[in-house]
């Protein structure tokens, strides 16, 4: 049972590291952009939209649909970057341990 004790210790260490990683992610703010930077979104590490910046030259009543599409694209860009950052931090926490397919931590 020596291996079980070591496994439990490793699990506790990993749990502590994951909690620290989740805290770091919550503190992160990542920017995404669309339309060559005309629309920018800032998203927290938890996926919350924190800021949205729209270049004033885009605000044309005839182009509302384009603006809406750019906003969606900017938010999706920022969220994709959050997922990449979370995956990189997860590698650090798990020490390269390959998790089963579909197991996405910490979310």
Residue, then its C-alpha position, 0 to 999 in steps of 0.5 A: x500500500x506504499x504506492x497508494x500513499x504516494x498516489x494520495x500525496x500526489x493527488x493532494x499536491x495536484x489538487x492544491x496546484x489546480x486551486x492555485x491555477x484556477x485562482x491565477x486564471x480568475x485574475x487573468x484578462x485576455x484580449x481578443x480582436x476582430x476586424x483588424x483591431x477595430x473591435x476588441x473584447x477583454x475576457x477574464x480567465x473564467x470566460x466573463x466579458x470584462x470590456x468591449x471597445x469599438x472603433x467609433x468609425x464603425x458605428x454606421x447605422x447601415x453597418x449594424x450587422x457587420x458590427x454585430x458579427x465583429x463583436x461576436x468574432x472578437x469575443x470568440x477570439x478572446x475565449x479561444x485564447x483563454x482556453x489555450x492559456x488554461x490548457x497550458x496551465x493545466x499541463x504545468x499542474x498535471x506535469x504532462x499527465x494526459x487526461x482522458x478525452x473530454x475531461x476538461x479541467x478546471x471547467 
